[in-house]
Amino acid sequence: MKQIFAVILVVVGMLSAKSSYAQATNGTITRPWNANWIAAAFDGGKEYGVFYFRKSVNLPSKPANFRIHVSADNRYKLYVNGTLVSLGPARGDTYFWNYETVDIAPYLTAGKNVVSALVFNEADYRPEAQISVRTAFIVQGNSAAEEILNTDNTWKAARDVAHQPVPGYFFAATKGEMVDMNKTIKGDWRAVDYDDSKWLAAGKIMEGKLKGMAWGIDWALVPSSLPQMEMTYQRILKLRKATGIKAPQGFPETKSPVTIPANTTATLLLDQTFETNAYITLNFSGGKDAGISLGYAESLYEKGRTDSRKGNRDVIEGKDFIGRIDSLISNGDKGQSFTTLNFRTFRYIKVTIQTKDEPITIDDLYGTFTGYPFKQTAVFNTDNAEIKKILEIGWRTARLNAWETYTDCPYYEQLQYIGDTRIQAMVSYFNTNDDRLQRNAINLIDHSRLAEGITKSCYPTKGTQIISPFSLWYIGMLHDYFMYRNDMAFIKDKLVGERTVLDFFSKYQQADGSLKDTPYWAFVDWAGNLWGEVKGPDGSAAIYDLQLLWAYQWAAEMEAKAGMQGYADLYMKKAAQLKATIHRKYWDPVKKLYADTKEKKGYSQHVNALAILTGIVSKADMPAVANGMANNKSLTQCSVYFKYYLNQAMVKAGLGNDYMSLIGIWRENIAMGLTTWAEYSDIATSRSDCHAWGSSPNVEFYRTVLGVDSYAPGFAKIKVEPHLGTINNVSGEVPHPNGKVIVKYLTQGSKWKINISLPAKTPGIFVWKAKTHPLKPGANTFVI
């Protein structure tokens, strides 16, 4: 597999997204498929396994177009004449099983061609996010001429028995791999001239069926709405320590062979210098029966401690390496190659090699970065190095947690949790013009709803976990899309799900509207007495009533816009009742704060932030509540996750100009050597070093500091209300469905010169020191 990724950068553009429903109607949606799901002969389909599939075809000439649709269970890597052209399928569930559409014409030639695939099923070791039926593979030609590649018994298949899983401690993400190169299939099975005469014909499992075209089905096929993931060649940058050998100059940043003598144990600690997601490729030669271990870690751990303390992430001395591991056994041949089936997340890689009677040479070791192919179109121009660093780290964190779904963390779980995903989607709205992953997330969460109306806390997932308040944040996700994208048809399609969620919660509302004993996990934040959840003796708490209130407010607005005034009136009535109840039940007139429970024994930033954001706090009480949130350290403090809501509340309370004083937790991350944002506010012991819910500054530097925000559903109007604090020279660009919003703020003597450019057909307002000015599409200039 030495050249598996050699042409990826050329390929990626060709693999992009020809797979929406509309684009797939030609020959697929309008007629049934006639390809079969296939598997290796005699394979039961339920056990861990790596399988290879091949089919040779002769073409009279190189075609201009040759479109095929491809899918597998669990996953596939598709090759044409030895070149990797597609990976998938994008994760979903059996009721919406994705297939990718690929035009393989650029890789075909006149004469003999081979289309091949690596298909793997991790079975009981598969990621928590991976739903599965059994091992299977399918290709369907887009037209009659292209059906020559339809999967049937003309395809050949073989199992690579060299691959076994490496069980490890808790990883909801994929486990490691064990590969004995002595047992692997010899030769390049993807090559046109490979001899597959001893391979057996593939066995048919069942016919491929598109969703809605069968009364009973294991995989209801739908076209993926996503593009192919980015695949970019990435060198590992530094060798931090070597024992047992002396590595050559330049290794590993440059390709430099490393030879380990016979009967030697050697270790190499490599540092990417920043966290990344990458498929790792190791090319090596010789070393019969040598053992090779590749370990991956976000950070190292301090020796001799029992609290999993990591300390500064740049420091390696006095640290232990603990991480996920891939293990190999060399067969002694020249030119062996290993590429991970799944991507690995790491900053550090520990390579351990133990040779026997022969030396082994590491010919090369490198990564191939992968992630959703977001292109950052937002711009923040500043000379402030700290702001630049925060935006850089935040964007990296967001990217590492965006793949075929959003993920909470790439290293441990790779699960699309609603609480995380709402913030991640907002980062995407403010930084890119691409909203496909946001729609995909909303669709998947909608698919997860249970019979009782509530959603799962994360989806896709092979299990069932319910964090009940996260279903309310899902309604927030719908409302975000409603505000930032002009797509009421999409919103209308999701309102039935919104209603079932609210109906679920209504069953636990008391006569006064307050929630009591909401079932399942009532998680709020990893913070203080809200560690996980909080409830009073009567089973109620302000934080849950406030989240439900906000959901009713969001729902009422969307229902009214959709023309469903009856629902809008119902939800507005319920919201009005809750507002009155929350104020009566939780307001402390002495402390001028809202308490966590009616007993008024605990107070939190969380509750008071949501009280501001839902409009409960009066104008007269706003300064006292905001001051309490900012300065009263006896309040339970928001973690980096919930600061997304805290900072919005501070802006609404009139403290937006203090935003730079609210970013202390991000400064602490930088000081601790993190290159992505940690999961917990206790940075030294944070489990995950890469949690995208910490990337909210990549929203707020645009929404709060530059002041650009939606002022009407569909971003039909734009509000520009900057909060510059001590900044006196800054400019930037924010993507908008109609183009982009460009702003520039510059002090000239005692005056501000302000330039604001709005997209065509999009009016707005400019707010400066409580005074509102109209904005027209195009250029607007103010000297104030």
Stockholm file with secondary structure:
# STOCKHOLM 1.0

chainA/1-784         MKQIFAVILVVVGMLSAKSSYAQATNGTITRPWNANWIAAAFDGGKEYGVFYFRKSVNLPSKPANFRIHVSADNRYKLYVNGTLVSLGPARGDTYFWNYETVDIAPYLTAGKNVVSALVFNEADYRPEAQISVRTAFIVQGNSAAEEILNTDNTWKAARDVAHQPVPGYFFAATKGEMVDMNKTIKGDWRAVDYDDSKWLAAGKIMEGKLKGMAWGIDWALVPSSLPQMEMTYQRILKLRKATGIKAPQGFPETKSPVTIPANTTATLLLDQTFETNAYITLNFSGGKDAGISLGYAESLYEKGRTDSRKGNRDVIEGKDFIGRIDSLISNGDKGQSFTTLNFRTFRYIKVTIQTKDEPITIDDLYGTFTGYPFKQTAVFNTDNAEIKKILEIGWRTARLNAWETYTDCPYYEQLQYIGDTRIQAMVSYFNTNDDRLQRNAINLIDHSRLAEGITKSCYPTKGTQIISPFSLWYIGMLHDYFMYRNDMAFIKDKLVGERTVLDFFSKYQQADGSLKDTPYWAFVDWAGNLWGEVKGPDGSAAIYDLQLLWAYQWAAEMEAKAGMQGYADLYMKKAAQLKATIHRKYWDPVKKLYADTKEKKGYSQHVNALAILTGIVSKADMPAVANGMANNKSLTQCSVYFKYYLNQAMVKAGLGNDYMSLIGIWRENIAMGLTTWAEYSDIATSRSDCHAWGSSPNVEFYRTVLGVDSYAPGFAKIKVEPHLGTINNVSGEVPHPNGKVIVKYLTQGSKWKINISLPAKTPGIFVWKAKTHPLKPGANTFVI
#=GR chainA/1-784 SS CTTTTTTHHHHHHHHSCCCSTTGGGTTTTSSCCCCEEEECTTCCSCSCEEEEEEEEEEESSCCSCCEEEEEEESEEEEEETTEEEEEECCCCBTTBEEEEEEECGGGCCSEEEEEEEEEEECGGGSCTTCCCSSSEEEEEESSTGGGGGCCSTTSEEEECTTEEEECCSSCSSCCEEEEETTTSCCSCTTSTTCCCTTSEECEEEEECEETTSCSSCSCEEEECCSCCCEEEEECCCEEEEEESSCCCTTTTTSCCCEEECTTCEEEEEEEEEEEEEEEEEEEEEECTTCEEEEEEESSCEETTCSSCCCCCTTCCTTEECCCEEEEEECCSCTTEEEECSSCEEEEEEEEEEECCSSCEEEEEEEEEEEECCCCCCCEEECSCHHHHHHHHHHHHHHHHTBSSSBCSCTTTTCCCBHHHHHHHHHHHHHHCSCCHHHHHHHHHHHHTCCTTSCCCSBSSCSSCCCBHHHHHHHHHHHHHHHHHSCCHHHHHHHHHHHHHHHHHHHTTBCTTSCBCSCCSBCCCBSSGGGBSCCCCTTSCCHHHHHHHHHHHHHHHHHHHHTTCHHHHHHHHHHHHHHHHHHHHHHEETTTTEEBSSTTCCCBBHHHHHHHHHTTCSCTTTHHHHHHHHHHCTTSBCCCTTTHHHHHHHHIIIIIGGGGGGGCHHHHHHHHTTCSSCCSSSCGGGCSCSCCGGGGTHHHHIIIIISCEEECSGGGCSEEECCCCTTCCEEEEEEEETTEEEEEEEEEETTEEEEEEEECTTCCEEEEETTEEEEECSEEEEEEC
#=GC SS_cons         CTTTTTTHHHHHHHHSCCCSTTGGGTTTTSSCCCCEEEECTTCCSCSCEEEEEEEEEEESSCCSCCEEEEEEESEEEEEETTEEEEEECCCCBTTBEEEEEEECGGGCCSEEEEEEEEEEECGGGSCTTCCCSSSEEEEEESSTGGGGGCCSTTSEEEECTTEEEECCSSCSSCCEEEEETTTSCCSCTTSTTCCCTTSEECEEEEECEETTSCSSCSCEEEECCSCCCEEEEECCCEEEEEESSCCCTTTTTSCCCEEECTTCEEEEEEEEEEEEEEEEEEEEEECTTCEEEEEEESSCEETTCSSCCCCCTTCCTTEECCCEEEEEECCSCTTEEEECSSCEEEEEEEEEEECCSSCEEEEEEEEEEEECCCCCCCEEECSCHHHHHHHHHHHHHHHHTBSSSBCSCTTTTCCCBHHHHHHHHHHHHHHCSCCHHHHHHHHHHHHTCCTTSCCCSBSSCSSCCCBHHHHHHHHHHHHHHHHHSCCHHHHHHHHHHHHHHHHHHHTTBCTTSCBCSCCSBCCCBSSGGGBSCCCCTTSCCHHHHHHHHHHHHHHHHHHHHTTCHHHHHHHHHHHHHHHHHHHHHHEETTTTEEBSSTTCCCBBHHHHHHHHHTTCSCTTTHHHHHHHHHHCTTSBCCCTTTHHHHHHHHIIIIIGGGGGGGCHHHHHHHHTTCSSCCSSSCGGGCSCSCCGGGGTHHHHIIIIISCEEECSGGGCSEEECCCCTTCCEEEEEEEETTEEEEEEEEEETTEEEEEEEECTTCCEEEEETTEEEEECSEEEEEEC
//
